Amino acid sequence: MKKFSVCLLSVYLVLCLVGCGGNEITLNLAYGSRTGTYTGDMLDGIPHGSGKFTTKNPEGVSWTYEGEFKSGHFEGQGKTTWTDGQIEIGTYKNDVIVPMKGDEIKALHSNPQSFENHYVELIGKVFTTPEYGDGFIALQMWADYEKSDKNTIVYIYDQDFSVETDDYVRVVGLASGVFEGENAFGATVSAPVIHAKEYETVSYQDAVMPALHTVNVNKTITQFGYAVTIDKIEFAKKETRVYVNVQNGGMSEFSLYTYGARISQNGTQYEEESNWEADYPEIQTDLLVGNTTSGIIVFPPVEQSSFDIILDGDSDNYREDFSKFIFNIEV
């Protein structure tokens, strides 16, 4: 996983009054001090209320923040404009613009023009082969990956970023209009364009089925030298994930049969339920002596309360009479 972040960092402002013509402001940023001019509301000699600050980067590029200040910091609605024409609009908190996400961007694909120059955050599933240009990668991804809907065009300015078809990608970036074109069947394609500032590939769990609650179990049951460990339980909206480790410290090949796994909770029994879309790691059977295997057993969603997990195991030695591996999970 690779992640890059480009954002305004914490700002500490030191004011130096210069005659009656206005205020010169030095911003001691984490990436270096900036000196510029400020006009606007003041409180006890500190920018507070509505104001405008203009400065230059070390490269000589000028930029202006215009919006709300609180106790000398960017706080509230604001806009930053660079002389090269780039604009970012949105809500600032502690000098950093906060990307819009979730319900805030429900209309991004139906009315992308209203999000022009706003920072947004979304997760999507790449559904075409990434295209490499001069210094950038162009992705097409479904923002609604469960319905294969809400096509989104993303530009990532890092050709070393590793991404493939079917990867899930989290993106924070600047919404920059609409792409209009045709697909391979001649149909018109219209999709919002995002220029990424932060980006990373994420797992299926994080993208589609994030854990609502996690219980670290770390319980082991050993029979005849064959150790079965439940590491943790993850409760998600549509499934329950059980993380299992098996170590063959016995004398024969050993198999833990996940297809017979069950959960017993409050008088209800839940059977193992495969999630082929997730491609979770599977527990190997016929495990050789001295070897270890790990995997995830998936069940339907259960209540976030205590339950029992019942697992069946067996070895090639018929003399080894196994009991069920029963784990009491306390939540």
N, C-alpha and C positions, 0 to 999 in steps of 0.2 A: 504494500500500500504506500502511496506517495501523496503527499499533501503539500500544497503551497498556499500561502496566504499573503495577500496584499491589502493592507488596511491602514487607516489612520490609527496611531497609537496614542497612549495617554498624553495629554497636553498639560503642561504647567505654564501659566502665563505670568510674565513679569512686565509691568507697565512702567513706562518712562514718559512723563508728560513733557511735551515739546511746545512751549509757548502757548498761544491761543489757537493755533491752527489745527489741532487735533492730537491724537495719541499715537506714539510709536510703540509697537508691541514686540517683544522678543518672546518667541515660543520655544521653550527648551524641550524639544521632542526626543523621544528615544532614539531616533535616527539622525539627530543633530538639531541645533538651534535654528530658528527662523525669525527674521526680523521683518516686520511689515507695518502697515498702518491700520488703525481701527477707527471706525465711526459708528456711533450708535448709543444705546442706553448704557448708563453706568450706575453702579451702586458701590459706594465707598471706594471709588477709584478703580473698580474692577468691572469689566464688561458683564452686564446683567440685563436681560431683556432681549430686544431686537438689535442686531448690529451687523457689521460687515468688516471682514478682515482680509487683507490682501498681502501676499508675500511671494517669494520665489524659492524654487528648489535649488540645490547646489548646481544643477545642470543649467540653471537660468530660466527654467519654465515657470511662468507666473501662474498663480492660482488664487481664487477668491472663495472664501466661505461667507455665505450670507444667510442669516437665519437667527435662531434663538440661542441665547447664551444664558448660562446659570452659574453664578459665582466664578466667572472667568473661564468657563468651559463650554464647548459645543454641546448643547442639551436641548432636544426638541426638534421641531421641523427646520430643515435647512437645505441649502443647495451649495455644492462646490463646483466651480467652473474653472477649467484650465484654458490657457491661451491657445492650445492646440485644438480646442473645440469640444473636448470631452466634458460631459456634465454628469453629476450624480445628484439625485434628489431623494430625500427620505427623512427618516427619523434618526437623530443622533443621540447617543447616550455615552457619557464620559468621553466625548470627542470622537467616537467611532460610529460610523453609520451602521444601523441595524437592518439586516436584510429582511424583506417581507417573505412570509412563508405560510403554509397551511391555508386556512380560510382567507387570509389576506390576499392570496393570489388565485382565488377560485376563478376569476374572470380573465386570467392571463391569456388563455388560448382563445376565448371568445371575443375579447376586446384588448388585444396586445398593445394598441396605441396608447391606452390609458396608463400603461406601465413604462412608457418610454423614459429612459434615463434613471429608472429606479433599480435599486439592488434587490435581487430576489434569491431565495434559496429553495432548491428542489432536488429530489432524487428521481432518477429515471433509469430505464433499461435500454441499453444500446441495441438497436435492431438492424443496423446495416454496418458494413465494413467501414471503419473510420477512414477518412480521407486526409492525406497529408499534403499540406501546401507549403509555401515558403515561410517557414517559421511558425506554423500553426497546425493543429489537428482539428478537423471538423467532424462532429458527431451528430447523428440523428438518434434521438432516444424518446421512448414513450414515458411521459410524465405520469400517466395512468397505466402502469405496467400490467395491472391485473386485467384490464380490458383492452390492452394494446391500443391505447388512445392518447390523444393530446401530444402529437408529434412536436418535438422541440429541437431546434438547431442550436448546437453549442460549439463555440470556438474556444479552444484551449491553446494558449501561446507557449507551448512547451512540447517539442517533438520527442523528448525523452520520456514523456508520460506514457506508461504502458496501459493500453485499454483495448478490449476486443469485443466483438459481437456477443451479446447476451450478458455482458458485464453490467453491474449496477453502479451508477456513478452519482455521487453527491456533488452538487455544483452551487457555488455562490458567485453571482456575477451581475453584470449590468444588462438590463433588458434594452435591446437596441433595434426596435422595429420588427418588421415581418419579412420572412423569406417567401417569395412566390416562385413556383417552378412547376415542373412536371415529373411524375414518377415514371417507372419503367413501362407502365401500362397507358401512359399518355394522360393520366388524370392530373388535375391541378392540385398542387401541394401548397398549402399556406400554413406557416408555422412561425411562432415567435423566435427571435434570435437572442441568444444569451452569450455575452463575452465574459468568459469565466475569469474570476480573480482567485477563487479557492476551488479546489477540485480534488477528489479522491475516489478510488473504487471502494465499494462497501460490500459486505456480505449479503446474502439473501436474507439472513435473519435481521440484520440492521435495516435493510431496505423495505422488505415486505412484511416480515413477521417479527418486529422488535419485541424483546422481552418486557413484559409489564412488571414482572417481579421475579427475582432470582433467589433461590435458596441454595446455599453451599452446604452439601451433605457430608461428603468425605467419609462414607461408611463402607466397610469391607466385610464380606462374608467369605470364609475360606472352608472348602471341603476337599479332603484328600490332597491338599497342596494347591488346589485351583482357586485362585482369589478373584472374586468379582467385586468391583468397587463402583459405587455411584458417586460421582464427583459433585454434580449439581443438578438442580431442576430449574428450568425456565418456563414460566407461565406466559403465554402469548395470547393474543385475541382469538386466534382460530386453532391453536394447537398447544400441546404441552410437550416440552423436550426434556428427555432424560439422558444425561451424559454418563456413559458407562465405560469402564476400563476393565479388561480381563487379562490376568497374568497366569500363564501355565507354569506352575511350580510343582506339578505332579509328575507322574511316571508315564502318562499316555497322552495321545492327542485329545483335545478337549473342545467342546462346542457349547456355546451359550445360544439358545434358540430364541431369537428376538420375536419370531412370528407367534410364539406362545406367550409373550409378555402381557401382563394384565395390571391394571390399577383397580384397587378396591377402595371406594370412598363413600362413606355415608349410605351404605346399602346399595350402591350402584357400581357395576363393573364396566371398565373401559378396556377395549382391546387395542393392540398396536395398530397404527394407521399410517401407512407409508405416505411420504410427501415427495413424489418423483420430481417435482419442479425444483425443490430445494437442493437435491443432490447432496444430502448430508452424508458424512462418512459412515460406513457400515461396519458392524462388528464381524470379524472373520470367524468362520467356523473351521473345524478340524485344525485347531491351533496346535502347532508343534510344541514339544516340551521346551521350556525356556523362553518362549516367545510371548509377546504382549500385543494386544489389539485394543483399539478404542473406537467408539462410535456413538451415534445419537439414536435413541429409540423415540419415535414420535407417537403421541396419543392425542385423542380429541381434547379440546379445552376442558379442564376440570376446575373446580373451585380452588381458590387460594386458601386451602385449609389442609389439615393433616390427612394422610392416606397411606396405604400399603402398596408397594410394588412387588409383584410376584414374577420371578424369572425361573426358567427351566434350563438346566445344564446337564451334560452327560459326557462321559469319556469312552474311549475304545476298550477300556477294561471292564468287562461285565461284572467283575467282582466288586467294583466300586458302586455302592448303592447310594445314589444321591437323594437328598431331600430338596425341596424347592428353596431357592434363594429368596427369602422374604425380607424386604426392607421396610421398616417403619419410618416414614418420612414425617418429620414434625415441621409444621409451617407456622 
